[in-house]
Amino acid sequence: MKKPTTGGEDFSFYIENIPGCFALLGSGNPDKDTQWAHHHGRFNIDEDAMATGAELYAQYAWSYLQQDNF
């Protein structure tokens, strides 16, 4: 089960006017000590997750460009 988050974001106001999407990419990995929240003093990034994020956003762009109405 996913833990709830109290994170807030103003991005929803942008996509009221233009098409868009928003995703949360998890990079917490206790084996690499990267499980800490963004504003925690021990925050660190598991850089292996960055490739997954880049692939995700590239797929968003590809899917958008394949639409008939583009």
N, C-alpha and C positions, 0 to 999 in steps of 0.2 A: 504494500500500500504506500502510495506517495504521501510524504509529509506536506501539510498545508503551508503556504507561504503568505507572509503579510506584505510581500513586495508590491510596490505600486509602480505604475508606469503611465505616462501621458501619451504614449504611442497611439492609443485608441482614438484620440482626438484627430490625429493625422489621417487615419484610415476612414474617418467619417467623410473625408473629402476626396481622397484618392485611393485606388486599390492598394492593398498591402497585406502583410502577414507578420506575425510575431511568434517567435519560438524561444523557449528556454532550453539551453543546452547544458546538461549536467556534466561537470568535470570532477566531481568528488570521487576520490579514490584513496581509501585509508592506507592501502599498501604504499602509496606515494606521498602520504601526508598532505593530500590536497582536498580534504573533506571540509575545510573551514569556510565559513560564510565570507562574503565579499568585504565586509567591514571589520573582520576579525584580525587581530594582530598577526596571526599565523597564516593568513590567506595565501594561497599559492595555486597556480594553474597546472593541471595535468595537460601538458602540451599535446599529448596524443589525441585529446578531445578536439583540438583545433581543426584537424583534418576532417573529422566528422561534421563539424560546424560549417566548414567551407563547402563540403559536398552537399550539405542540406540547402544552403543558400544558392548554390549553383543550380540545384534541381528546381528550386522555386523559380529562378529566372528562366530556366529552360522550359518549364511547364507554362509559364506566362507567355513566352515567345511562341509557343506552339498553338496558342488559342487562335481560332478563326477570326476573331474580331480585332486582332492586333494589327 
